[in-house]
Amino acid sequence: MTKTSIRLQELRRKIYIKAKAEPTHRFWGMYVHVWKMKTLCEAYKLVKANGGAPGIDGETFAQIEQRGREGFLQDIQASLKGGTYQPMRNRIKEIPKGNGKTRTLGISSIRDRVVQAALKLIIEPVFEADFQEGSYGYRPKRTAHQAIKRVAQAVVDQKTKVIDLDLRAYFDTVKHSILLEKVAKRINDDRVMHLLKQMLKVSGKMGIPQGSVLSPLMSNIYLNEVDKMLERAKEVTRSKGRYNHLEYARWADDVVILVNRHPQNDRLGEKVNRRLREELGKLQVEINEEKTKYLNLDKGETFGFLGFEYRKIKTRTGKWGVLYQPKKEAKKKLMEKIKEVFRCYVSQPLTKVRDVINPILKGWVNYFRVGNSGRTFADVKRWLELKIRRHLMRAKKKKGYGWKIWSTRGLFANYNIYSDFKVTSWKVPPAR
């Protein structure tokens, strides 16, 4: 789970064990652990490590450290302990999504982020014990790569009828009353519930602000019944005690469901789709019908999940397999970002360009380092090399790309530009 101090980690472990052993137990006496200094110190470390811009009060980590972190945390502790804590309004920032659309982020003050992180540290183990295997988003010891590989394995196992689900404005439409009711099924502490309600109401009458410390946990709690329904469907379709005819993976509001290709499972897909709509209806979550897709990979159709595009292929050995690689949009977005850096630093030394693009390249490559990304990586590296060569030749006020001046290896090595464009060796096993 989240890496914490030994004593706090032991507390979280005990809470998790209790929650796992007693699925209907309601926890009380939780609030006192939220305002304990060891919890607040750990929360501050986590928030600072995550970085992020200041909230509406404009206060930065540097200012807090200069004034004194201990006094900052003591003030928070006093307000929580005395019941006077009031969260500030979020600072709203619009992030471009592409196609002219934006995603709204609600940026809390550092003070409020620390309180959210403290609350999360204490209540997360309770709900982590309830979450399902197919849920991956922002959970301890779970990664996007695990979800990506789970979906790839399902395709190999001939689950080629796909429901690529899109939820309409999910984070903006979460109903606070429904969410609080779900939390209250496991938390029997009025002060914890009041604190959580305060945090939710800051963002308005409904919705959970994307970018907040608590939003990933809250979004998983909200959709947990959907996950449970899908897990039950898996068990019902299990044959011979081991093989099931359905698989799914969810990362926050990104959900994909895969059903076995055999014609006898046509009704299974219809039933799951109907039950899915029933569960989402209870939550008052709308399906975006325009973007939700019902696909058949046996017909050459493809779908996207967590930035990857999946398609069914025949391997060199003649067996059916899966090809999954970065979506074209992901590659295009990276190139646009790198191109903008070169444009902004057109008259600057390459070393300054390098210092900006290296973290961008490293983060992007590390994420897409699985599957069949080799060809995409080769395209990106070749394109990047040309951008670097043109930048250097412009500095010399010459045309061309300087092929006789620098070798490819020397170019990346001499200027210490990120060049580790290698795919990990993990491969999806062949079909059974």
C-alpha distance (Angstrom), angle and dihedral (degrees) to the residues before:
residue distance angle dihedral
M1 . . .
T2 3.80 . .
K3 3.81 109.3 .
T4 3.81 108.3 -111.2
S5 3.79 141.4 153.2
I6 3.82 115.5 -62.5
R7 3.83 97.2 -107.0
L8 3.79 94.1 45.1
Q9 3.78 90.5 44.4
E10 3.80 89.6 53.7
L11 3.80 90.8 51.2
R12 3.80 91.0 50.6
R13 3.80 90.6 47.9
K14 3.81 91.8 52.6
I15 3.80 91.4 48.4
Y16 3.81 90.6 50.1
I17 3.82 93.6 48.8
K18 3.80 91.3 49.2
A19 3.82 92.1 47.5
K20 3.79 92.4 47.6
A21 3.80 93.2 48.4
E22 3.82 94.6 46.1
P23 3.84 110.8 35.8
T24 3.81 92.9 -178.4
H25 3.82 98.2 45.1
R26 3.83 115.6 121.7
F27 3.80 113.2 -146.8
W28 3.78 121.0 -134.7
G29 3.81 133.1 -179.4
M30 3.82 91.5 43.3
Y31 3.81 98.9 126.8
V32 3.80 95.3 70.1
H33 3.82 89.2 61.4
V34 3.82 91.7 52.5
W35 3.81 94.6 62.8
K36 3.81 97.1 39.1
M37 3.79 110.5 120.0
K38 3.81 93.9 -123.8
T39 3.82 88.9 57.2
L40 3.81 93.3 46.7
C41 3.83 91.8 47.5
E42 3.79 91.1 51.6
A43 3.80 90.9 45.5
Y44 3.81 90.7 52.2
K45 3.82 91.3 51.1
L46 3.80 91.7 51.2
V47 3.80 93.6 47.2
K48 3.80 92.9 47.0
A49 3.81 92.2 47.7
N50 3.79 89.1 53.5
G51 3.80 90.9 52.6
G52 3.76 116.9 -165.7
A53 3.77 137.1 159.0
P54 3.82 123.7 -66.2
G55 3.77 120.4 -92.8
I56 3.78 130.0 -121.8
D57 3.83 92.0 -61.4
G58 3.82 91.0 59.4
E59 3.80 92.5 -132.8
T60 3.82 114.7 152.0
F61 3.80 132.7 -161.2
A62 3.81 89.3 -110.8
Q63 3.81 91.0 57.4
I64 3.80 91.5 47.5
E65 3.80 92.1 49.7
Q66 3.80 91.5 47.4
R67 3.81 92.3 50.6
G68 3.79 92.0 42.9
R69 3.80 129.2 -84.7
E70 3.81 93.0 -140.7
G71 3.80 93.1 57.7
F72 3.83 90.2 45.2
L73 3.81 91.2 55.4
Q74 3.79 93.2 42.5
D75 3.82 89.6 56.2
I76 3.81 89.8 51.7
Q77 3.80 91.1 47.4
A78 3.79 92.1 50.7
S79 3.82 93.2 50.4
L80 3.83 92.5 48.0
K81 3.79 94.2 44.5
G82 3.79 93.0 46.2
G83 3.79 94.6 44.3
T84 3.83 93.8 -120.4
Y85 3.81 97.3 113.1
Q86 3.81 114.1 127.3
P87 3.84 120.8 177.4
M88 3.80 118.7 -131.1
R89 3.78 124.9 -122.9
N90 3.79 115.2 -86.7
R91 3.77 121.2 -107.9
I92 3.80 106.4 -120.9
K93 3.78 119.9 -137.1
E94 3.80 128.2 177.0
I95 3.83 116.0 -140.5
P96 3.85 118.4 -163.3
K97 3.83 113.3 -115.6
G98 3.78 98.5 -178.5
N99 3.83 130.6 -100.6
G100 3.79 87.8 65.0
K101 3.82 92.7 -66.3
T102 3.79 127.4 124.0
R103 3.80 137.6 -153.5
T104 3.79 116.7 -135.3
L105 3.80 116.0 -133.5
G106 3.78 122.9 -166.1
I107 3.81 107.7 -149.2
S108 3.80 113.4 -159.4
S109 3.78 124.0 -154.2
I110 3.81 115.3 -97.0
R111 3.81 88.6 -110.2
D112 3.81 91.2 56.6
R113 3.80 92.3 43.4
V114 3.80 89.6 56.2
V115 3.82 91.1 51.5
Q116 3.81 90.9 47.5
A117 3.80 90.8 49.2
A118 3.83 91.0 49.1
L119 3.79 91.2 51.2
K120 3.79 91.1 46.8
L121 3.81 92.1 50.8
I122 3.81 90.5 57.8
I123 3.82 103.1 39.4
E124 3.82 100.5 32.7
P125 3.85 95.0 81.3
V126 3.82 90.4 56.7
F127 3.79 93.6 57.8
E128 3.78 95.4 33.9
A129 3.82 85.7 66.0
D130 3.82 89.0 57.1
F131 3.80 99.8 45.5
Q132 3.81 121.2 105.7
E133 3.80 133.1 -118.4
G134 3.79 94.7 -110.2
S135 3.82 93.7 56.2
Y136 3.82 112.7 93.3
G137 3.79 109.6 153.4
Y138 3.81 115.2 125.1
R139 3.79 94.0 -28.9
P140 3.83 124.7 145.1
K141 3.82 113.5 -90.2
R142 3.81 91.5 4.1
T143 3.78 125.8 110.5
A144 3.77 139.5 -170.3
H145 3.82 88.4 -116.1
Q146 3.81 90.2 61.7
A147 3.80 90.8 53.5
I148 3.81 91.5 45.7
K149 3.81 92.0 51.9
R150 3.81 92.2 45.6
V151 3.79 89.6 58.3
A152 3.81 92.2 44.7
Q153 3.81 91.1 52.7
A154 3.80 90.5 50.2
V155 3.81 90.3 56.7
V156 3.80 90.6 50.0
D157 3.82 88.2 51.0
Q158 3.82 87.9 59.9
K159 3.79 97.0 -103.3
T160 3.78 91.4 141.7
K161 3.81 103.3 147.6
V162 3.78 103.6 92.3
I163 3.79 136.2 -165.3
D164 3.81 105.2 -162.7
L165 3.79 99.0 -167.0
D166 3.80 124.7 -155.9
L167 3.80 120.2 -171.5
R168 3.79 117.6 -152.3
A169 3.83 112.4 -118.2
Y170 3.81 90.0 -32.4
F171 3.81 100.0 176.3
D172 3.80 92.0 45.4
T173 3.81 94.7 52.0
V174 3.81 103.6 46.7
K175 3.82 107.0 130.7
H176 3.81 110.9 -129.9
S177 3.81 93.9 -150.6
I178 3.81 92.4 55.2
L179 3.81 92.5 44.9
L180 3.81 93.9 48.3
E181 3.80 89.9 48.4
K182 3.81 89.8 54.4
V183 3.80 91.9 48.6
A184 3.82 91.3 47.7
K185 3.81 90.4 58.4
R186 3.80 86.9 71.8
I187 3.82 104.3 22.8
N188 3.79 119.2 65.5
D189 3.81 97.3 178.4
D190 3.80 118.0 109.4
R191 3.81 94.1 -160.8
V192 3.81 92.3 53.1
M193 3.79 90.6 48.0
H194 3.81 91.5 48.4
L195 3.81 91.5 49.8
L196 3.79 91.7 49.5
K197 3.80 91.4 47.7
Q198 3.81 90.2 51.8
M199 3.80 90.4 53.0
L200 3.80 93.4 48.7
K201 3.80 94.9 47.5
V202 3.81 91.6 56.0
S203 3.82 88.6 73.8
G204 3.81 94.0 50.5
K205 3.78 137.8 -93.8
M206 3.80 93.0 -42.0
G207 3.79 141.0 6.4
I208 3.79 134.6 57.1
P209 3.81 116.3 -109.0
Q210 3.79 114.4 -113.5
G211 3.76 110.6 -126.3
S212 3.79 95.7 35.2
V213 3.80 120.6 124.3
L214 3.80 92.9 -119.7
S215 3.82 100.6 42.0
P216 3.84 97.0 87.0
L217 3.81 92.7 52.2
M218 3.79 92.6 43.9
S219 3.81 92.8 48.6
N220 3.81 90.7 52.0
I221 3.81 92.1 48.9
Y222 3.81 89.8 50.5
L223 3.82 94.7 52.6
N224 3.81 98.1 36.6
E225 3.82 93.3 103.0
V226 3.81 88.9 56.1
D227 3.80 88.8 53.6
K228 3.81 90.8 48.4
M229 3.80 90.6 52.6
L230 3.80 90.6 52.5
E231 3.81 91.4 47.4
R232 3.81 89.9 52.8
A233 3.80 89.4 49.9
K234 3.80 89.3 53.2
E235 3.80 91.6 52.2
V236 3.80 93.7 46.6
T237 3.82 90.9 53.0
R238 3.78 94.8 45.3
S239 3.81 112.0 122.2
K240 3.80 128.8 -162.3
G241 3.79 89.0 3.9
R242 3.80 96.6 -75.4
Y243 3.79 116.7 45.9
N244 3.80 120.2 71.0
H245 3.77 129.3 -170.7
L246 3.79 98.2 -137.9
E247 3.79 136.7 56.5
Y248 3.78 134.3 175.0
A249 3.79 141.8 178.4
R250 3.78 129.7 -164.1
W251 3.78 130.5 -167.0
A252 3.82 107.7 -177.4
D253 3.83 103.0 -60.9
D254 3.81 94.9 -14.1
V255 3.82 106.8 100.9
V256 3.80 132.2 173.2
I257 3.82 125.4 -179.7
L258 3.81 122.9 -167.2
V259 3.83 126.0 -163.7
N260 3.80 128.3 -167.3
R261 3.80 114.6 -93.0
H262 3.84 96.8 -126.8
P263 3.84 112.6 115.7
Q264 3.82 90.1 -125.7
N265 3.81 87.5 68.9
D266 3.82 94.6 58.9
R267 3.80 90.2 97.4
L268 3.82 90.2 46.8
G269 3.80 90.5 60.9
E270 3.80 90.3 48.8
K271 3.81 92.5 49.2
V272 3.79 93.1 48.2
N273 3.79 90.9 49.0
R274 3.80 90.5 50.8
R275 3.82 93.7 47.3
L276 3.79 90.3 45.8
R277 3.79 90.5 56.4
E278 3.80 91.1 47.5
E279 3.81 92.9 53.5
L280 3.80 93.2 45.1
G281 3.80 89.1 47.6
K282 3.81 89.8 58.1
L283 3.80 87.8 55.0
Q284 3.82 92.2 45.1
V285 3.81 88.7 -123.9
E286 3.80 114.8 148.9
I287 3.79 125.6 -139.8
N288 3.78 114.0 -133.2
E289 3.80 97.0 -128.5
E290 3.79 93.4 -170.5
K291 3.81 93.7 57.8
T292 3.81 100.3 32.3
K293 3.81 109.3 98.0
Y294 3.80 133.9 -160.3
L295 3.78 106.7 -157.0
N296 3.78 141.8 179.1
L297 3.80 112.9 -152.3
D298 3.82 90.1 -166.5
K299 3.81 86.8 69.7
G300 3.80 92.8 55.8
E301 3.81 95.0 -98.7
T302 3.81 120.6 145.0
F303 3.79 136.6 -154.8
G304 3.78 137.3 -164.7
F305 3.80 130.3 -127.7
L306 3.82 127.7 172.7
G307 3.79 93.2 -15.3
F308 3.82 96.1 -47.5
E309 3.79 128.6 108.7
Y310 3.81 116.2 -140.6
R311 3.78 128.7 -157.0
K312 3.79 135.1 164.9
I313 3.82 114.8 -115.6
K314 3.78 140.9 171.7
T315 3.80 113.7 -112.6
R316 3.80 125.6 -135.7
T317 3.79 88.7 -98.7
G318 3.80 90.6 57.5
K319 3.82 95.7 -107.7
W320 3.77 124.6 125.5
G321 3.77 115.1 -102.8
V322 3.78 142.2 154.6
L323 3.78 133.0 -99.9
Y324 3.78 115.6 -157.7
Q325 3.76 123.9 173.0
P326 3.82 139.9 151.1
K327 3.78 113.6 -61.5
K328 3.79 115.6 -111.2
E329 3.79 89.1 -115.5
A330 3.83 90.8 58.3
K331 3.79 91.8 51.5
K332 3.81 92.0 45.9
K333 3.81 92.1 49.4
L334 3.81 91.5 52.3
M335 3.80 92.6 49.3
E336 3.80 91.9 48.8
K337 3.80 90.6 51.5
I338 3.83 92.8 48.9
K339 3.80 91.6 44.2
E340 3.80 90.3 54.0
V341 3.82 90.4 53.3
F342 3.80 91.6 52.7
R343 3.80 89.4 47.7
C344 3.81 93.2 51.3
Y345 3.83 92.5 46.2
V346 3.80 97.3 38.8
S347 3.82 93.3 130.3
Q348 3.81 95.9 36.3
P349 3.83 128.7 95.8
L350 3.79 115.8 -89.9
T351 3.81 89.7 -115.1
K352 3.82 89.6 68.2
V353 3.80 90.9 49.3
R354 3.80 88.9 48.3
D355 3.79 93.1 53.9
V356 3.80 89.8 57.1
I357 3.80 101.3 40.1
N358 3.82 99.7 41.5
P359 3.85 95.2 72.3
I360 3.82 89.9 44.4
L361 3.81 92.5 51.3
K362 3.79 94.2 43.5
G363 3.81 93.6 51.1
W364 3.81 93.6 46.5
V365 3.81 95.4 46.0
N366 3.81 93.7 45.4
Y367 3.79 90.1 54.3
F368 3.80 96.0 47.2
R369 3.81 94.4 38.3
V370 3.82 93.0 111.3
G371 3.78 133.7 76.7
N372 3.79 121.5 11.5
S373 3.79 99.5 -24.1
G374 3.81 95.9 128.3
R375 3.79 97.3 100.5
T376 3.80 92.3 46.0
F377 3.81 90.3 48.9
A378 3.81 90.6 51.0
D379 3.82 90.7 51.0
V380 3.80 92.1 49.0
K381 3.81 93.7 47.2
R382 3.81 92.1 48.0
W383 3.80 91.4 48.4
L384 3.81 90.8 46.9
E385 3.79 91.6 50.5
L386 3.80 90.8 55.3
K387 3.80 91.2 49.8
I388 3.81 90.4 50.8
R389 3.80 93.3 47.8
R390 3.80 93.3 49.3
H391 3.82 90.3 48.8
L392 3.80 91.6 53.0
M393 3.80 94.1 44.3
R394 3.81 91.8 49.9
A395 3.81 87.8 54.6
K396 3.81 87.2 55.6
K397 3.82 89.0 46.0
K398 3.78 89.8 -122.5
K399 3.77 134.7 126.4
G400 3.78 127.0 -124.7
Y401 3.79 131.0 41.1
G402 3.78 103.6 -78.3
W403 3.79 96.4 -116.9
K404 3.81 90.8 161.6
I405 3.82 93.0 48.0
W406 3.80 102.1 52.0
S407 3.77 133.5 24.7
T408 3.81 116.3 -142.7
R409 3.80 93.0 -110.2
G410 3.78 92.6 44.8
L411 3.79 92.3 48.2
F412 3.81 94.0 57.5
A413 3.82 94.7 37.0
N414 3.81 98.6 46.8
Y415 3.79 93.4 50.6
N416 3.82 94.7 35.8
I417 3.80 93.3 -125.3
Y418 3.78 117.3 167.8
S419 3.81 109.1 -94.2
D420 3.81 107.5 157.4
F421 3.81 94.9 121.5
K422 3.80 96.6 157.2
V423 3.79 129.6 134.5
T424 3.81 118.8 -134.4
S425 3.78 116.3 -109.5
W426 3.83 96.0 -118.4
K427 3.78 111.2 123.5
V428 3.77 132.8 -176.2
P429 3.82 109.0 -109.5
P430 3.83 115.7 -113.0
A431 3.79 120.1 -94.0
R432 3.77 115.3 -75.3
